[in-house]
Amino acid sequence: MLVLLILHLVAAVAAPLLVRWCGPRACYLMALAPAAAFGWAVVRTPAVADGGAVVETYPWIPRLGLDLALRMTTLSWLMTLLVGGIGALVLVYSARYFPPDASGTARFAGVMVAFAGAMLGLVLSDDLLLLYVCWELTTVFSYLLIGHSTERRSSRWAAAQALMMTTVGGLAMLIGFIMLGHHAGTYRWSELAERPLPGGAYLASAVLLILLGALSKSAVLPFTSWLPVAMAAPTPVSAYLHAAAMVKAGVYLLGLLAPVLAVAGPWRPVVLVAGLATMVMGGWAALRQTDLKLLLAYGTVSQLGLLAVVIGVGTADAALAGVAMLLAHALFKAALFLVVGVIDHGADTRDLRELSGLWRTAPVLAGVALLAAASMAGLPPLLGFVAKEAVFTAFIDQPLLLAVLVASTALTVAYSIRFIWGAFGTRLGAAPTELGRIAVPMLVPAALLAGAGLVAGAAAGVLDDLLRPYPELFGSVHGHLAVWSGLTPAVGLSALAVVVGAALFALRGPLAPVLARLRSPVGGLQGYAWITHRFDRAAVDVTSVTQRGSLPQYLGLILIVLAAVPGGALLLTRPWEKKLAFWDTSAQPVVLLVISAAAVLAVNARRRLTAMLLVGVTGYGTAMLFVLHGAPDLALTQLLVETVTIAVFALVLRQLPERFSARPLRRSRWIRRAIGVTVGVTVAGLAVTATAARHVRSISEELSHLAVTQGHGRNVVNVTLVDIRAWDTLGELSVLVAAATGVASLVFQQSRTGPRPRRLDADRRAAPAGRALWLRGGPTLHERNRSIVLEVVTRLVFHTVVLFSLYLLFSGHNAPGGGFAGGLVASLALTVRYLAGGRNELAESAPVGAGTVLGAGMACTVGGGLLSLLAGEGALSSAKVNLWAPLVGDFYLVTSLFFDVGVYLVVIGLALDVLRSLGAEVDRHIEAAGRADGGLAVDHPEEAR
């Protein structure tokens, strides 16, 4: 099963390239992936025919007890056949549906195969959380498929509506899953179904939340409106998503959970009321449609309501009828959608008022449509008839439900006749509609699906044996699937439904005013638009109140909420029990006093530079606390980060006024100070509570041992970063790269990947006679901006600092240091070069683009993970390689060193981006402004003053 999912992923990734080479005919190759799923399910039929299961389990997140648990039983076997078989046929159909020059075909093919893979994962998932992941993947992919025609507003609106409604239901369903799994101690449904259920309101809440997700996915009231609107999608999408796959996901979930949860209090009332109302509403709305796709869409809504009732009611006979109807509906509805696609493709219209005489010009297509529509209307000997008879038999002792089912079936007969008559009948005085030559790949899939309904109906006995293990989960099955069971009440009811449905169609003229008047006062589309408009309006009102453009106001609100909610909870509950020790050594309160004094002075400072330096003192004091606690790595990193931060602040402050503004007033200053003190106390309380609330053994106790045995290093901090939690570090590096790109994009208007231009010969002023050239960029600065002492010191220490950064890089696995600390030291060396010699000196010291350095760093981190795989270890794990060298002897290297090199380069690349954007690039702008004003070209704004 996992191989099938991987096959779909590979096909989806390869689809754009294949479509570029072969055009839409690449869909033939794409069809192999779902066809493989269909063939695999056919081969596994004996394994599930007697009630067995095909199970595969792969470790996913062992520490959380989560596995990739896949399980195929009778119901999921049937859905796999539908997802794979109809998916393959729809892709074959798509190969000729899209013209060779159509835009977006590559995206369609890739997303379609990805959707098929996600749907396959959904029906095969045994773990509820994995099922939810696949559930949301189908939501995302359906959004992309429905919105295929991005240039059309209707397509974008339809896609957004489907995404919104199904996502809200999916999130509610996730909460229900978590409630069930948390209570049972497992999220694997095969295990959860065998454990006792919680009682009372807890179970009722979980069931309602799960039903919310299932009903929204299957477009059952009150979530009906998105499905008809989704007909803006291409016809192959409608044939697959809205007949065989996506909308069946909710029905499948009902069928999966019903054997256990149907006995829960709210399950049956909710399913029955929503399903029955959907049946009648959808069937009545279908009679009013003149667009063939909309007629089928509302018919799908009606039949989804029927499926929800029959499968969700939770009885054995109804379950047998439900799975038969599930199969029948997928076959005839997918076939009819494909027929509509052929008509639309050839006649360029789907309006049944404009079509005429197609039974003469396209007799084969008319025969296919008639066969599928007859199954939809429940005529013998098709599978639709077999399933409808089973439904009537299952509810024969419930007169009220049976009456609604018969009425819904009569409506189905009426709109089935309306479809055939409108699409293929001859209108008086109208010329026959010409379709031209119908491509065989477009006709064959529809014919196969319609023919499958006929074959399955004739082989109802065999189908009964194959499907029976599923309804037996509910108890003893009394009914059976058969083309003819004698003169039973169900046969009479079927005949009655056909007669009433034919009469409704025959009287369509006189009934037209009634059809027009009997409709909801507020349509589903209007209701959705009203709700979204009200949400948008509420968002605007809230934004107008809270978003005043004042950064102090924003921060103040955030901090007040932080202090009020978590801080208030701390005061009320007082969760700590241990007696607090405020310091371990006498030096700690001294450092704390220095930090507090610096913080108070920073608040009262009037100059920005003074406030920045005082804030820096608090950072250096924090580093000293790390030293006193015996954490040299953290102290070193804190010192370096604080120093780099001060340098960056200095670059920013050049463009800001020297002093803070006179505002805020004295009263508001005291309010701000009170907020600051309160938040500080709250955060300290949260830290104390978090440390005192531990009830299990800390994982950090094992890190010193794991660092040596698995990471092959004695520096626990560094080994943790590059091995034990290397995946986290890789994610953080990605964030750093994104941040660097964002900072640079605000300033740069040119490439960041190439080498920086050298302009020393053009920009350098002649150095005064007799003065040594300590830095090449020095002469480009004005004399008043040069510091010979700084240039000399930079010349003497730069290379030493760089060597020290390399020492920290290579020694960090066993001693304080590492790639991050080494990168910060190298960044400080570049910062000193820039401060001493200006932007041209920075270009001399690092003649390479920051983007190149960042990319090389990410490549090294990923390459380190690949090296560990080649060495037989897990991805991003440390593999030890023993080496020997002359004059050195035996030594070893670990593959995580390359990961650390990547960290080193990413930090340097980030520093280059900051220095060039906030430093060199700003300098260049200042120079340009100075030249434009007729003044002196300068590198620093002080010169302009």
Buried (B, 14 or more C-beta within 10 A) or exposed (E): BEEBBEBBBEBBEBBBEBBEEBBBBBBBBBBBBBBBBBBBBEEBEEBBBEEBBBBBBEEBEEEEEBBBBBBBBBBBBBBBBBBBBBBBBBBBBBBBBBEEEBEBBBBBBBBBBBBBBBBBBBBBBBBBBBBBBBBBBBBBBBBBBBBBBEEEEEBBBBBBBBBBBBBBBBBBBBBBBBBBBEBBEBBBBBBBBEEEBBEEEEBBBBBBBBBBBBBBBBBBBEBBBBBBBBBBBBBBBBBBBBBBBBBBBBBBBBBBBBBBBBEBBBBBEBBBEBBBBBBBBBBBBBBBBEBBBBBBBBBBBBBBBBBBBBBBBBBBBBBBBBBBBBBBBBBBBBBBBBBBBBBBBBBEBBEBEBBBBBBEBBEEBBBBBBBBBBBBBBBBBBBBBBBBBBBBBBBBEBEEBBEBBBBBBBBBBBBBBBBBBBBBBBBEEEEBBEBEEBBEBBBBBBBBBBBBBBEBBBBBEEBBEBBBBBBBBBEEBEBBBBBEBEEBEBBEBBEEBBEBBBBBBEEBEEBEEEBEEEEEEEBBBEBBBEEEEEEEEEEEEEEEEEEEEEEEEEEBEEBBEBBEEBBEBBEEEEEBEEEEEEEEEEEBEBBBEBBBBBBBBBBEBEEBBBBBBBBBBBBBBBBBBBBBEEBBBBBBBBBBBBBBBBBBBBBBBBEEEEEBEEEEEEEEEEEBEEBBEBBBEBBEBBEBBEEEEEEEEEEEEEBEEBBBEBBBBEBBBBBBBBBBBBEEBBEBBEEBBEEBBEBBEEBBEEEBEEEBEBEBEEBBEEBEEEEEEBBBBBBBBBEEBBEEEBBBBBBEEBEEBBEBBBBBBBBBBBBBBBBBBBBBBBBBBBBBBBBBBBBBBBBBBBEBBBBBBBBBBBEBBBBBBEBBBEBEBEBBBBBBEEEEEEEEEEEEBBBBBBBBBBBBBBBBBBBBBBBBBBBBBBBBEBBEBBEEEEEEBBBBBEBBE
